[in-house]
């Protein structure tokens, strides 16, 4: 099959590494970002799973042995490696050579709060994090003097859109018919390796939203393509990305596009029906439905690079590797989140390390702000306090150092202070602290309650900013 033919269903290796967090934490999988694919003559691999995690174990899990699951089973060197999806049915055969090579646009035929026992991975490339690494992440994430804010932080978010469907709609088929023309597949290639993910059309100017961990393998050197709902394949350019929020904005030729309508995540209610769209395992235009299981879940996600800290929407709508970057939509047909991570108990149960009904999405309110920052400036910023806060499993967020001239120093925070809450919202550890801070905006003043020498005190901190 050549580049002039309609793309089929990509598949292939999905590299994953073990996600471990002591014996007290099972593995959680986030919606995969690009995973290494076979040589250029082989098919593009389904978007690998990127790492994410909820690091809040409260008790030893009831099933021993899931702290460091093995990834060499069904998705490793077994079913999807050299077997059914490796070099067999989807390897160098029907969907192998030529389909995703280089070339111009190709026109196709037809449409085609804390969790005590989970560890999380992005639904892209799976990268394991151990407890020691997590502590280091929490240190770096708040490390910035951040005493000034730039013009980037003053960018207004993209406005909400009117709902395309009535408020009383309960028909998922109507939601699917409304959104599918806006949903795309993302194909990433770097040298002889490739992967796939999902995304959606943001506007009529050719801008497309996806996860950073989906495209990060080609961010500096590689190629990115977008496959529209009708099978048309268009080369894409990276306009900008944010590792901090696991978001990226691409641009493609703006012709015959159907933009998605954007809603508001702040209005979501637990139990509210939602619909997830994407290309799990390379299966384009896949639709699943469920409910909002929870909001404000502190989750970390990302690919092989920097971790992202997300105040996530939790859903039981089926999300699997390859869904990363796809939209999570309400029954009025508006995007309320971007699928980014899933939780899994791993392959240790004898099954696949895929969907178990615990998925996570980036709230669209954050997406509307970060995407507009990228569109206007090519960069995105996130808020910081300018202090290093170490965090180990089950331990409070304690300041290990304060950057001179930072917002933290100006507010009187010191080394050894234990941070307990932000604007009255309790923070159990450094991860929750970072997630809570990043749900704010640079320049905003927050009340941070802390403990020093046994005394409970409060500091007013005006948040700084850092690019990322």
C-alpha positions as CSV (number, residue, x, y, z in Angstrom):
1,X,0.0,0.0,0.0
2,X,1.4,3.4,-0.9
3,X,1.1,6.9,0.5
4,X,-1.6,7.6,-2.1
5,X,-3.9,5.0,-0.6
6,X,-6.2,5.5,2.3
7,X,-4.5,4.8,5.6
8,X,-5.5,1.6,7.3
9,X,-5.2,0.7,10.9
10,X,-1.7,1.2,12.2
11,X,-0.3,-1.1,14.8
12,X,2.9,-2.6,16.1
13,X,5.1,-2.7,19.1
14,X,4.1,-0.8,22.1
15,X,7.1,-0.4,24.3
16,X,6.5,-0.2,28.0
17,X,8.6,-0.3,31.0
18,X,7.6,-1.4,34.5
19,X,6.0,1.2,36.7
20,X,7.0,0.7,40.3
21,X,6.3,2.4,43.6
22,X,7.2,0.1,46.4
23,X,5.1,-2.8,47.3
24,X,2.4,-0.6,48.6
25,X,1.4,0.8,45.2
26,X,0.0,-0.9,42.1
27,X,0.8,0.4,38.7
28,X,-1.2,3.0,37.0
29,X,-1.0,3.5,33.3
30,X,-1.5,6.8,31.5
31,X,-2.8,7.3,28.0
32,X,0.2,6.4,25.9
33,X,2.4,8.8,24.1
34,X,4.5,7.8,21.1
35,X,6.1,4.4,21.6
36,X,9.0,3.2,19.6
37,X,8.0,1.6,16.4
38,X,9.7,-0.9,14.1
39,X,12.1,0.2,11.4
40,X,10.7,2.5,8.7
41,X,9.5,-0.5,6.7
42,X,7.4,-1.6,9.6
43,X,4.1,-0.2,10.8
44,X,3.7,2.8,13.1
45,X,3.2,1.5,16.6
46,X,0.1,2.3,18.5
47,X,0.7,5.2,20.9
48,X,2.6,3.9,23.8
49,X,1.7,4.6,27.4
50,X,3.3,7.5,29.2
51,X,3.8,7.4,32.9
52,X,1.5,9.0,35.4
53,X,0.9,8.2,39.0
54,X,-1.2,8.9,42.1
55,X,1.2,8.5,44.9
56,X,-1.1,8.3,47.9
57,X,-1.0,4.7,49.2
58,X,-2.7,4.4,52.6
59,X,-2.4,0.7,53.1
60,X,-0.7,-2.4,51.7
61,X,-2.7,-3.5,48.6
62,X,-4.7,-6.7,48.9
63,X,-2.9,-8.3,46.0
64,X,0.8,-8.8,46.6
65,X,3.4,-8.5,43.8
66,X,1.9,-5.6,41.8
67,X,4.5,-3.0,42.8
68,X,6.6,-3.8,39.8
69,X,4.5,-5.5,37.1
70,X,6.1,-7.1,34.1
71,X,5.5,-5.5,30.7
72,X,7.0,-8.3,28.6
73,X,3.8,-10.2,28.4
74,X,0.8,-9.4,26.3
75,X,2.1,-6.0,25.1
76,X,5.9,-6.7,25.4
77,X,7.4,-9.6,23.4
78,X,4.2,-11.6,23.2
79,X,0.9,-10.9,21.5
80,X,1.8,-7.4,20.2
81,X,5.5,-7.9,19.5
82,X,6.3,-10.7,17.1
83,X,2.9,-12.3,17.3
84,X,-0.5,-11.2,16.2
85,X,0.4,-7.5,16.0
86,X,4.2,-7.7,15.6
87,X,5.6,-9.0,12.3
88,X,2.5,-11.1,11.6
89,X,-0.9,-9.8,10.8
90,X,-0.1,-6.1,11.3
91,X,3.7,-6.2,11.0
92,X,5.3,-6.3,7.7
93,X,2.2,-7.7,6.0
94,X,-1.1,-5.9,5.3
95,X,-0.4,-2.7,7.2
96,X,3.4,-2.7,7.1
97,X,5.4,-1.1,4.3
98,X,4.6,2.2,2.7
99,X,1.5,3.2,4.4
100,X,3.0,5.8,6.7
101,X,6.1,6.8,4.8
102,X,6.9,10.3,3.7
103,X,5.1,12.5,1.2
104,X,2.5,15.1,1.0
105,X,-1.2,15.1,2.0
106,X,-2.9,11.8,1.3
107,X,-6.6,11.8,0.6
108,X,-8.6,8.8,1.9
109,X,-11.8,7.2,0.9
110,X,-14.4,7.2,3.7
111,X,-14.6,8.3,7.3
112,X,-13.3,6.0,8.8
113,X,-9.1,12.9,46.1
114,X,-6.1,10.3,46.5
115,X,-6.3,6.8,45.4
116,X,-4.6,4.3,47.8
117,X,-3.8,1.4,45.5
118,X,-3.1,2.7,42.0
119,X,-0.1,3.8,39.9
120,X,-0.6,5.7,36.7
121,X,0.8,5.7,33.2
122,X,0.2,8.0,30.3
123,X,-1.6,6.4,27.4
124,X,1.5,6.6,25.3
125,X,5.1,5.4,26.1
126,X,5.3,3.7,29.4
127,X,8.0,4.8,31.6
128,X,8.3,3.6,35.2
129,X,9.0,5.9,38.1
130,X,10.3,4.7,41.4
131,X,9.7,6.4,44.8
132,X,13.1,8.0,44.8
133,X,12.5,9.6,41.4
134,X,9.1,10.9,42.6
135,X,10.8,12.8,45.4
136,X,13.2,14.4,42.9
137,X,10.3,15.4,40.7
138,X,8.5,17.2,43.5
139,X,11.8,19.1,44.2
140,X,12.3,20.3,40.7
141,X,8.7,21.2,39.9
142,X,8.6,24.1,42.4
143,X,12.2,25.2,41.9
144,X,12.2,28.7,40.4
145,X,12.7,32.2,41.6
146,X,9.6,33.1,39.6
147,X,9.5,36.6,41.1
148,X,8.1,38.2,38.0
149,X,5.4,37.3,35.5
150,X,5.6,37.8,31.8
151,X,3.2,38.7,29.0
152,X,2.5,35.0,28.5
153,X,0.8,34.7,31.9
154,X,-1.5,37.6,30.9
155,X,-3.0,35.8,27.9
156,X,-6.7,35.2,28.2
157,X,-8.0,31.7,27.7
158,X,-9.9,30.5,24.6
159,X,-13.6,31.3,25.1
160,X,-16.2,28.6,25.7
161,X,-18.4,27.6,22.7
162,X,-22.1,27.3,22.5
163,X,-23.3,23.7,22.8
164,X,-24.1,22.0,19.5
165,X,-26.6,19.7,21.2
166,X,-29.5,20.5,23.6
167,X,-29.1,20.3,27.3
168,X,-31.5,17.4,27.6
169,X,-29.7,15.2,25.2
170,X,-29.0,11.7,26.4
171,X,-28.2,10.1,23.1
172,X,-24.5,9.1,22.8
173,X,-24.9,8.4,19.1
174,X,-25.7,12.1,18.5
175,X,-22.6,13.0,20.4
176,X,-20.6,10.7,18.3
177,X,-22.0,12.0,15.1
178,X,-21.2,15.6,16.2
179,X,-17.6,15.0,17.4
180,X,-16.2,12.3,15.1
181,X,-15.5,14.7,12.2
182,X,-13.3,16.7,14.6
183,X,-11.3,13.8,16.0
184,X,-8.0,13.0,14.4
185,X,-5.2,10.4,14.7
186,X,-1.6,11.7,15.3
187,X,1.2,9.8,13.7
188,X,4.8,10.4,14.9
189,X,8.0,9.2,13.3
190,X,11.6,9.8,14.3
191,X,14.1,7.8,12.2
192,X,13.0,4.2,12.1
193,X,10.6,4.6,15.0
194,X,7.1,5.7,15.1
195,X,3.9,5.8,17.2
196,X,0.3,7.0,17.1
197,X,-2.0,9.0,19.4
198,X,-5.1,11.0,19.2
199,X,-6.2,14.7,19.0
200,X,-8.9,17.0,17.8
201,X,-9.3,20.0,15.6
202,X,-9.3,23.2,17.7
203,X,-10.3,25.8,15.0
204,X,-10.7,26.5,11.3
205,X,-7.1,27.8,11.1
206,X,-5.7,24.3,11.2
207,X,-4.8,24.0,14.9
208,X,-5.0,20.6,16.5
209,X,-4.8,19.7,20.2
210,X,-3.0,16.6,21.5
211,X,-0.8,15.5,24.4
212,X,2.8,16.5,24.7
213,X,3.8,12.9,25.4
214,X,2.2,11.9,22.1
215,X,4.5,14.1,20.0
216,X,7.6,14.6,22.2
217,X,9.7,12.0,20.3
218,X,9.4,14.2,17.2
219,X,9.5,17.6,19.0
220,X,13.1,18.3,18.1
221,X,13.8,15.9,15.2
222,X,11.2,13.9,13.4
223,X,7.9,14.2,11.6
224,X,4.3,14.5,12.7
225,X,1.2,13.8,10.6
226,X,-2.5,14.2,11.3
227,X,-5.1,11.8,9.9
228,X,-8.5,13.3,9.6
229,X,-11.8,11.5,10.1
230,X,-12.2,10.9,6.4
231,X,-8.7,9.3,6.2
232,X,-6.9,12.3,4.7
233,X,-3.4,12.5,6.0
234,X,-1.8,15.9,6.3
235,X,1.8,16.8,7.4
236,X,1.8,18.8,10.7
237,X,4.0,21.3,12.4
238,X,4.5,21.7,16.1
239,X,3.4,25.1,17.1
240,X,4.3,24.7,20.7
241,X,4.0,22.4,23.7
242,X,3.8,22.3,27.5
243,X,5.4,19.5,29.4
244,X,4.1,20.9,32.6
245,X,0.5,20.3,31.5
246,X,1.1,17.5,28.9
247,X,-0.4,19.5,26.1
248,X,0.7,20.3,22.5
249,X,-0.7,22.4,19.7
250,X,-0.1,21.3,16.0
251,X,-0.9,23.1,12.8
252,X,-2.0,21.5,9.5
253,X,-3.3,22.9,6.2
254,X,-6.7,24.6,7.1
255,X,-9.0,23.1,4.5
256,X,-12.3,21.3,5.1
257,X,-11.9,21.1,8.9
258,X,-14.6,20.7,11.5
259,X,-13.5,22.3,14.8
260,X,-14.7,20.8,18.0
261,X,-16.8,22.9,20.5
262,X,-15.1,23.6,23.8
263,X,-17.0,23.5,27.1
264,X,-16.1,24.2,30.7
265,X,-14.7,21.6,33.1
266,X,-15.4,23.6,36.2
267,X,-19.1,22.8,35.8
268,X,-18.6,19.0,35.7
269,X,-20.4,17.0,38.3
270,X,-19.6,13.5,39.6
271,X,-21.9,11.0,37.9
272,X,-22.3,13.2,34.8
273,X,-22.2,11.2,31.6
274,X,-19.2,11.7,29.3
275,X,-17.9,10.2,26.0
276,X,-14.3,9.5,25.1
277,X,-12.9,9.6,21.5
278,X,-9.6,8.5,20.0
279,X,-7.6,5.8,18.3
280,X,-6.8,3.1,20.9
281,X,-4.2,0.6,19.6
282,X,-4.5,2.5,16.2
283,X,-8.2,1.9,15.9
284,X,-9.3,5.3,14.6
285,X,-12.7,6.9,15.4
286,X,-13.3,4.8,18.5
287,X,-16.1,6.0,20.8
288,X,-16.6,4.9,24.4
289,X,-18.9,6.3,27.1
290,X,-19.1,6.4,30.9
291,X,-19.4,9.0,33.7
292,X,-17.3,11.5,35.6
293,X,-16.1,9.3,38.4
294,X,-14.3,12.1,40.3
295,X,-12.8,15.6,39.8
296,X,-9.6,17.2,41.1
297,X,-7.6,14.0,41.2
298,X,-3.9,14.8,41.7
299,X,-2.2,12.8,38.9
300,X,1.2,12.9,37.3
301,X,1.6,11.9,33.7
302,X,4.0,12.3,30.8
303,X,6.3,10.5,28.5
304,X,10.0,9.9,28.6
305,X,10.7,13.6,29.4
306,X,9.4,15.9,32.1
307,X,6.5,14.7,34.2
308,X,3.2,16.6,34.1
309,X,1.2,17.4,37.2
310,X,-2.6,17.4,36.5
311,X,-5.6,18.2,38.6
312,X,-7.4,15.6,36.6
313,X,-11.0,14.5,35.7
314,X,-11.4,10.8,36.5
315,X,-13.7,8.8,34.3
316,X,-14.7,5.2,33.8
317,X,-15.1,5.6,30.0
318,X,-12.8,3.1,28.4
319,X,-9.4,4.7,27.6
320,X,-6.5,2.7,26.2
321,X,-3.1,3.1,24.7
322,X,-3.5,5.3,21.7
323,X,-6.3,7.4,23.2
324,X,-3.9,10.0,24.5
325,X,-4.8,13.5,23.2
326,X,-8.4,12.6,22.3
327,X,-11.3,14.6,23.6
328,X,-13.5,13.8,26.6
329,X,-17.0,15.2,25.7
330,X,-20.2,15.9,27.6
331,X,-23.6,15.0,26.2
332,X,-24.1,18.4,24.8
333,X,-21.2,17.7,22.4
334,X,-18.6,20.0,24.0
335,X,-15.1,19.0,24.9
336,X,-14.6,19.0,28.7
337,X,-11.2,17.3,28.9
338,X,-8.2,15.8,27.0
339,X,-7.6,12.1,27.7
340,X,-4.1,11.6,29.1
341,X,-3.7,8.7,31.5
342,X,-5.2,5.5,32.7
343,X,-4.8,3.4,35.9
344,X,-4.1,-0.3,35.6
345,X,-3.2,-3.1,38.0
346,X,-0.7,-4.3,35.5
347,X,-0.1,-7.5,33.7
348,X,0.5,-9.3,37.0
349,X,-3.1,-10.4,37.2
350,X,-2.6,-12.5,34.1
351,X,-4.4,-10.0,31.8
352,X,-3.6,-7.0,29.7
353,X,-2.3,-3.8,31.3
354,X,-5.0,-1.8,29.7
355,X,-8.3,-0.1,30.7
356,X,-9.8,-1.1,34.0
357,X,-12.3,1.8,34.1
358,X,-10.1,4.3,35.7
359,X,-9.0,7.0,33.2
360,X,-7.8,10.6,33.6
361,X,-8.3,13.7,31.5
362,X,-6.8,17.2,31.6
363,X,-9.6,19.7,32.4
364,X,-10.5,21.7,29.3
365,X,-10.4,24.9,31.4
366,X,-6.6,24.4,31.7
367,X,-6.4,23.4,28.0
368,X,-8.1,26.6,26.9
369,X,-5.6,28.7,28.7
370,X,-2.4,26.7,27.9
371,X,-3.4,26.3,24.2
372,X,-4.0,30.0,23.8
373,X,-0.6,30.8,25.4
374,X,1.1,28.5,22.9
375,X,-0.9,30.0,20.0
376,X,-0.1,33.6,20.8
377,X,3.5,33.2,22.0
378,X,4.7,29.7,21.1
379,X,5.4,29.0,24.8
380,X,3.4,28.2,27.9
381,X,4.0,29.0,31.6
382,X,2.9,27.5,34.9
383,X,2.8,28.9,38.4
384,X,5.6,28.3,41.0
385,X,6.3,29.4,44.5
386,X,10.1,29.2,44.2
387,X,10.9,26.6,46.8
388,X,12.2,23.0,46.7
389,X,9.7,20.7,48.3
390,X,10.7,17.1,48.8
391,X,8.0,14.4,49.0
392,X,8.2,10.8,49.9
393,X,5.4,8.4,50.0
394,X,3.0,9.2,52.8
395,X,5.1,12.1,54.1
396,X,4.1,15.8,54.3
397,X,5.4,18.4,51.9
398,X,8.4,19.9,53.7
399,X,10.5,22.8,52.2
400,X,14.1,21.7,51.7
401,X,15.3,25.1,50.4
402,X,13.9,28.5,49.3
403,X,15.2,30.3,46.2
404,X,16.5,33.8,47.0
405,X,14.1,36.5,45.7
406,X,11.4,34.0,45.1
407,X,7.7,34.4,46.0
408,X,8.2,31.9,48.8
409,X,11.0,33.9,50.3
410,X,9.1,37.2,50.0
411,X,6.1,35.5,51.8
412,X,8.4,34.5,54.7
413,X,8.5,30.7,54.0
414,X,11.7,29.0,55.3
415,X,13.5,25.7,55.0
416,X,11.8,23.1,57.3
417,X,8.3,24.6,57.0
418,X,5.7,21.9,56.4
419,X,3.0,23.0,54.0
420,X,-0.5,21.8,54.9
421,X,-3.0,23.6,52.6
422,X,-3.5,26.0,49.8
423,X,-6.5,28.3,50.0
424,X,-8.0,25.9,52.5
425,X,-7.5,22.8,50.3
426,X,-5.5,20.2,52.2
427,X,-2.3,18.9,50.6
428,X,-1.1,15.5,51.8
429,X,2.4,15.6,50.2
430,X,4.5,17.3,47.6
431,X,2.7,15.8,44.6
432,X,-0.7,17.2,45.8
433,X,1.0,20.6,46.5
434,X,2.4,20.8,43.0
435,X,-0.9,19.8,41.4
436,X,-2.8,22.3,43.5
437,X,-0.4,25.2,42.7
438,X,-0.5,24.4,39.0
439,X,-4.2,24.6,38.9
440,X,-3.8,28.3,39.6
441,X,-2.3,31.0,37.4
442,X,0.9,33.1,37.7
443,X,0.3,36.3,39.5
444,X,-2.5,34.9,41.7
445,X,-2.1,35.2,45.4
446,X,-2.8,32.1,47.5
447,X,-3.0,31.5,51.2
448,X,-0.6,28.7,52.2
449,X,-1.0,27.2,55.6
450,X,2.2,25.7,57.1
451,X,3.6,24.4,60.3
452,X,6.9,25.8,61.9
453,X,8.2,24.6,65.2
454,X,4.7,23.3,66.1
455,X,2.9,26.5,65.3
456,X,0.3,26.6,62.5
457,X,0.8,29.8,60.4
458,X,-0.4,31.2,57.1
459,X,1.6,33.0,54.4
460,X,0.1,35.0,51.4
461,X,2.1,33.9,48.4
462,X,1.9,35.7,45.0
463,X,2.7,32.9,42.5
464,X,5.6,33.4,40.1
465,X,5.9,31.6,36.7
466,X,8.2,29.3,34.8
467,X,8.1,28.2,31.2
468,X,7.4,24.7,30.4
